[in-house]
């Protein structure tokens, strides 16, 4: 009985998060209210507060879920690659393609979230560190295999993530954005050259099918929400 109740509670939480994702994406974090989320989730305001103490807690839960799903997908993608540089290359392509296929979500988490308060900012730093650590593992392995010269992989990983974050944020803020994927070849070459890989070969083309949303739990771990897909 306890297991059934826990499963139902998890299902209700996921339904609330899915509804909140649609509401935040449509209205923006600042304009959205808990009442809006409750209406979209087809529950009461009290039902929302039973699972989450407030709007900021919902947003933080969405960030945690999105980051976890995206990191899981990145690990799955790079697992098929043989060498660390190919792993990093694959991860970069996947990140560019995912954000490029979901501009609304990228804007929500990278731009509008800046007004979400200090708790969110602290959690965002934690999320950034998780992605930096993921990159550092690949660079450490590349150094250990002699593929790149010894270097401070922590600093290199921070620089790589910072460059990617700036490229995506600039694209999100552009009045007339092109395809984010078009930035991939230049960004890839710049990042690989920064660790001494001047002759890294031609970039692999970004995959063509739209990437599943890293934020929604509907219809499976990486199912895309109908209201937030936005490739440009």
C-alpha positions in Angstrom: 0.0 0.0 0.0 2.8 2.4 0.9 4.5 1.7 -2.4 1.3 2.4 -4.3 0.8 5.7 -2.5 4.4 6.7 -3.2 4.0 5.9 -6.9 0.9 8.0 -7.1 2.6 10.9 -5.3 5.4 10.7 -7.9 3.0 10.7 -10.7 1.2 13.8 -9.3 4.5 15.6 -8.9 5.5 14.8 -12.5 2.1 16.0 -13.8 2.6 19.2 -11.9 6.1 19.7 -13.3 4.8 19.0 -16.9 2.1 21.6 -16.4 4.5 24.1 -14.9 6.9 23.6 -17.8 4.1 24.5 -20.3 3.0 27.5 -18.2 6.5 28.9 -17.6 7.4 28.5 -21.3 4.2 30.2 -22.4 4.1 33.0 -19.9 7.6 33.3 -18.6 8.7 32.6 -15.0 8.0 36.0 -13.6 4.4 36.3 -15.0 3.3 32.8 -14.2 1.6 32.1 -10.9 0.9 29.0 -8.8 -2.7 29.4 -9.7 -1.8 29.1 -13.4 0.2 25.9 -12.7 -2.7 24.4 -10.7 -5.1 25.1 -13.5 -2.9 23.6 -16.1 -2.2 20.5 -13.9 -6.0 20.2 -13.2 -5.5 20.3 -9.5 -6.1 22.7 -6.6 -3.6 25.3 -5.4 -3.5 23.3 -2.1 -2.5 20.3 -4.2 0.4 22.2 -5.6 1.6 23.3 -2.1 1.3 19.7 -0.8 4.2 18.8 -3.2 6.0 22.1 -3.6 6.4 25.0 -1.1 6.2 27.6 -3.9 6.8 28.7 -7.4 10.6 28.8 -7.0 10.6 25.2 -5.7 8.7 24.1 -8.8 11.2 25.9 -11.0 14.2 24.4 -9.2 12.6 20.9 -9.5 12.2 21.5 -13.3 15.9 22.5 -13.6 17.0 19.4 -11.7 14.9 17.1 -13.8 16.0 18.8 -17.1 19.7 18.7 -16.2 19.5 15.0 -15.0 17.7 13.9 -18.2 20.1 15.8 -20.5 23.2 14.5 -18.7 21.8 11.0 -18.9 21.2 11.4 -22.6 24.7 12.8 -23.1 26.2 9.8 -21.3 24.2 7.4 -23.5 25.4 9.2 -26.7 29.1 9.3 -25.7 29.1 5.7 -24.5 29.1 4.5 -28.1 32.3 6.5 -29.0 35.7 4.9 -28.8 38.0 7.8 -27.8 37.6 10.8 -25.5 37.8 13.4 -28.2 35.0 11.7 -30.1 33.0 11.6 -26.8 33.4 15.4 -26.2 32.6 16.1 -29.9 29.4 14.0 -29.6 28.4 15.7 -26.4 29.0 19.2 -27.9 26.8 18.2 -31.0 24.1 16.9 -28.8 24.0 20.0 -26.6 23.9 22.3 -29.6 21.2 20.3 -31.3 19.0 19.9 -28.1 19.1 23.7 -27.3 18.7 24.5 -31.0 15.5 22.4 -31.2 14.0 24.0 -28.0 14.7 27.7 -28.1 11.8 28.5 -25.7 13.2 26.1 -23.1 16.7 27.5 -23.6 15.4 31.0 -23.0 13.4 29.9 -20.0 16.4 28.4 -18.2 19.2 30.6 -19.4 17.6 34.1 -19.5 14.3 34.4 -17.7 15.5 32.3 -14.8 17.9 35.1 -13.9 15.0 36.7 -12.0 14.2 33.5 -10.1 16.1 34.3 -7.0 19.2 33.3 -5.1 18.1 29.7 -4.5 17.8 29.1 -8.2 21.1 30.8 -8.9 22.8 28.5 -6.4 21.2 25.5 -8.0 22.1 26.7 -11.4 25.8 26.9 -10.4 25.5 23.3 -9.2 24.1 22.2 -12.5 26.9 24.0 -14.4 29.5 22.2 -12.3 27.9 18.9 -13.2 28.3 19.6 -16.9 31.8 21.0 -16.4 32.7 17.8 -14.5 31.4 15.7 -17.4 33.6 17.5 -19.8 36.6 17.3 -17.5 36.3 13.5 -17.3 36.6 13.3 -21.1 39.5 15.7 -21.2 41.3 13.8 -18.4 41.0 10.6 -20.4 42.3 12.3 -23.5 45.4 13.5 -21.6 45.9 10.0 -20.0 45.8 8.5 -23.5 48.3 11.0 -24.9 45.7 12.5 -27.3 46.3 15.9 -26.0 49.2 17.4 -24.1 48.9 17.7 -20.3 46.9 20.8 -19.2 44.7 22.0 -16.5 41.6 20.2 -17.5 39.5 21.9 -14.9 40.2 25.3 -16.4 39.8 24.0 -19.9 36.4 22.4 -19.0 35.2 25.7 -17.5 36.3 27.6 -20.6 34.5 25.1 -22.9 31.3 25.2 -21.0 31.5 29.0 -20.8 31.9 29.3 -24.5 29.0 27.0 -25.2 26.8 28.8 -22.7 27.6 32.2 -24.3 26.9 31.0 -27.8 23.5 29.6 -26.8 22.5 32.6 -24.7 23.4 35.0 -27.5 21.4 33.0 -30.0 18.4 32.9 -27.5 18.5 36.7 -27.2 18.8 37.4 -30.9 15.9 39.2 -32.6 16.3 37.1 -35.8 18.2 34.0 -34.8 19.4 31.6 -37.4 20.0 27.9 -36.8 22.0 27.3 -33.6 23.5 24.2 -35.3 25.2 26.6 -37.8 27.5 27.7 -35.0 28.7 24.2 -34.3 31.6 23.9 -36.8 33.3 27.1 -35.7 32.7 26.4 -32.0 34.0 22.9 -32.3 37.2 24.0 -34.1 37.8 26.8 -31.5 37.4 24.4 -28.6 39.5 21.6 -30.0 42.2 24.0 -31.0 42.2 25.4 -27.4 43.5 22.0 -26.2 46.0 21.6 -29.0 44.0 19.6 -31.5 44.6 21.7 -34.6 44.0 19.0 -37.1 40.9 17.4 -35.7 39.3 16.7 -39.0 36.0 17.8 -40.4 33.1 18.1 -38.0 30.4 15.5 -38.0 27.1 17.1 -39.2 24.5 17.7 -36.5 21.7 15.1 -36.5 18.6 16.1 -38.4 15.6 14.8 -36.4 14.3 17.3 -33.8 15.8 16.5 -30.4 13.4 15.4 -27.6 13.0 18.0 -24.9 15.4 17.5 -22.0 12.8 19.0 -19.7 9.6 17.0 -20.0 8.8 13.7 -18.4 5.7 13.1 -20.5 5.5 10.0 -22.5 8.9 8.7 -21.3 12.0 10.2 -19.9 12.8 12.4 -22.9 9.4 13.0 -24.5 9.0 16.5 -26.0 6.3 18.8 -24.7 3.8 19.9 -27.4 3.7 23.5 -26.2 7.4 24.2 -25.9 9.1 22.9 -29.0 10.7 25.9 -30.8 13.6 25.5 -33.2 13.9 29.2 -33.9 
